[in-house]
Amino acid sequence: MTAIEQYLIDTYRASQHGDPMPPPPGRDDVAVVRAARSYQQFQAVLDGGEARHPWRAALRRMLTRPHPC
């Protein structure tokens, strides 16, 4: 059963019982990714490093590595 099918069943069941509707699948995905990123940055600070943005660090690595020509 897919997440959408389960959501539809839960929505139907909630409407029959008068319960509040469940949140749609995927609604909080972006918030979870942001929380994981900020937790990783927090852990870096606790370990004595800097809280850098992961995209900037990846871009810096790509630009500073010597490329074989």
ChimeraX commands (.cxc) that place a marker at each C-alpha (Angstrom):
marker #1 position 0.00,0.00,0.00 radius 0.5
marker #1 position 1.37,3.39,-0.93 radius 0.5
marker #1 position 1.44,6.44,1.31 radius 0.5
marker #1 position -1.30,8.09,-0.75 radius 0.5
marker #1 position -3.59,5.08,-0.40 radius 0.5
marker #1 position -3.02,4.99,3.36 radius 0.5
marker #1 position -3.68,8.73,3.56 radius 0.5
marker #1 position -6.98,8.31,1.72 radius 0.5
marker #1 position -8.06,5.49,4.03 radius 0.5
marker #1 position -7.10,7.54,7.10 radius 0.5
marker #1 position -8.94,10.58,5.74 radius 0.5
marker #1 position -12.08,8.54,5.12 radius 0.5
marker #1 position -11.88,6.95,8.57 radius 0.5
marker #1 position -11.39,10.36,10.21 radius 0.5
marker #1 position -14.39,11.81,8.39 radius 0.5
marker #1 position -16.56,8.88,9.50 radius 0.5
marker #1 position -15.55,9.21,13.16 radius 0.5
marker #1 position -15.44,13.01,13.32 radius 0.5
marker #1 position -11.72,13.04,14.08 radius 0.5
marker #1 position -9.36,15.72,12.72 radius 0.5
marker #1 position -7.92,15.02,9.28 radius 0.5
marker #1 position -4.39,13.60,9.14 radius 0.5
marker #1 position -1.65,15.67,7.51 radius 0.5
marker #1 position -0.95,14.84,3.86 radius 0.5
marker #1 position 2.16,12.77,3.16 radius 0.5
marker #1 position 5.27,14.80,2.46 radius 0.5
marker #1 position 4.01,17.97,4.10 radius 0.5
marker #1 position 6.83,18.16,6.64 radius 0.5
marker #1 position 9.67,16.76,4.51 radius 0.5
marker #1 position 11.42,20.11,4.02 radius 0.5
marker #1 position 11.22,20.88,7.73 radius 0.5
marker #1 position 12.80,17.52,8.57 radius 0.5
marker #1 position 15.69,18.12,6.15 radius 0.5
marker #1 position 16.28,21.60,7.61 radius 0.5
marker #1 position 16.23,20.23,11.15 radius 0.5
marker #1 position 18.74,17.53,10.23 radius 0.5
marker #1 position 21.03,20.11,8.64 radius 0.5
marker #1 position 20.91,22.43,11.64 radius 0.5
marker #1 position 21.53,19.47,13.97 radius 0.5
marker #1 position 24.59,18.53,11.91 radius 0.5
marker #1 position 25.87,22.11,12.14 radius 0.5
marker #1 position 25.22,22.11,15.90 radius 0.5
marker #1 position 27.20,18.88,16.29 radius 0.5
marker #1 position 30.07,20.42,14.31 radius 0.5
marker #1 position 30.20,23.33,16.76 radius 0.5
marker #1 position 30.18,20.97,19.74 radius 0.5
marker #1 position 33.06,19.03,18.18 radius 0.5
marker #1 position 35.08,22.21,17.89 radius 0.5
marker #1 position 34.50,22.92,14.21 radius 0.5
marker #1 position 32.66,25.67,12.42 radius 0.5
marker #1 position 28.99,25.59,11.50 radius 0.5
marker #1 position 29.41,25.87,7.77 radius 0.5
marker #1 position 26.76,25.54,5.15 radius 0.5
marker #1 position 27.11,22.11,3.47 radius 0.5
marker #1 position 26.64,23.48,-0.06 radius 0.5
marker #1 position 29.39,26.04,0.41 radius 0.5
marker #1 position 31.74,23.37,1.73 radius 0.5
marker #1 position 30.97,21.09,-1.22 radius 0.5
marker #1 position 31.49,23.93,-3.69 radius 0.5
marker #1 position 34.77,24.86,-2.03 radius 0.5
marker #1 position 35.97,21.24,-2.28 radius 0.5
marker #1 position 35.06,21.08,-5.97 radius 0.5
marker #1 position 36.86,24.33,-6.77 radius 0.5
marker #1 position 40.03,23.67,-4.79 radius 0.5
marker #1 position 40.74,20.06,-5.78 radius 0.5
marker #1 position 43.30,19.64,-8.50 radius 0.5
marker #1 position 41.64,18.13,-11.55 radius 0.5
marker #1 position 43.66,15.72,-13.73 radius 0.5
marker #1 position 44.07,17.23,-17.17 radius 0.5
marker link #1:1,2 radius 0.2
marker link #1:2,3 radius 0.2
marker link #1:3,4 radius 0.2
marker link #1:4,5 radius 0.2
marker link #1:5,6 radius 0.2
marker link #1:6,7 radius 0.2
marker link #1:7,8 radius 0.2
marker link #1:8,9 radius 0.2
marker link #1:9,10 radius 0.2
marker link #1:10,11 radius 0.2
marker link #1:11,12 radius 0.2
marker link #1:12,13 radius 0.2
marker link #1:13,14 radius 0.2
marker link #1:14,15 radius 0.2
marker link #1:15,16 radius 0.2
marker link #1:16,17 radius 0.2
marker link #1:17,18 radius 0.2
marker link #1:18,19 radius 0.2
marker link #1:19,20 radius 0.2
marker link #1:20,21 radius 0.2
marker link #1:21,22 radius 0.2
marker link #1:22,23 radius 0.2
marker link #1:23,24 radius 0.2
marker link #1:24,25 radius 0.2
marker link #1:25,26 radius 0.2
marker link #1:26,27 radius 0.2
marker link #1:27,28 radius 0.2
marker link #1:28,29 radius 0.2
marker link #1:29,30 radius 0.2
marker link #1:30,31 radius 0.2
marker link #1:31,32 radius 0.2
marker link #1:32,33 radius 0.2
marker link #1:33,34 radius 0.2
marker link #1:34,35 radius 0.2
marker link #1:35,36 radius 0.2
marker link #1:36,37 radius 0.2
marker link #1:37,38 radius 0.2
marker link #1:38,39 radius 0.2
marker link #1:39,40 radius 0.2
marker link #1:40,41 radius 0.2
marker link #1:41,42 radius 0.2
marker link #1:42,43 radius 0.2
marker link #1:43,44 radius 0.2
marker link #1:44,45 radius 0.2
marker link #1:45,46 radius 0.2
marker link #1:46,47 radius 0.2
marker link #1:47,48 radius 0.2
marker link #1:48,49 radius 0.2
marker link #1:49,50 radius 0.2
marker link #1:50,51 radius 0.2
marker link #1:51,52 radius 0.2
marker link #1:52,53 radius 0.2
marker link #1:53,54 radius 0.2
marker link #1:54,55 radius 0.2
marker link #1:55,56 radius 0.2
marker link #1:56,57 radius 0.2
marker link #1:57,58 radius 0.2
marker link #1:58,59 radius 0.2
marker link #1:59,60 radius 0.2
marker link #1:60,61 radius 0.2
marker link #1:61,62 radius 0.2
marker link #1:62,63 radius 0.2
marker link #1:63,64 radius 0.2
marker link #1:64,65 radius 0.2
marker link #1:65,66 radius 0.2
marker link #1:66,67 radius 0.2
marker link #1:67,68 radius 0.2
marker link #1:68,69 radius 0.2
view
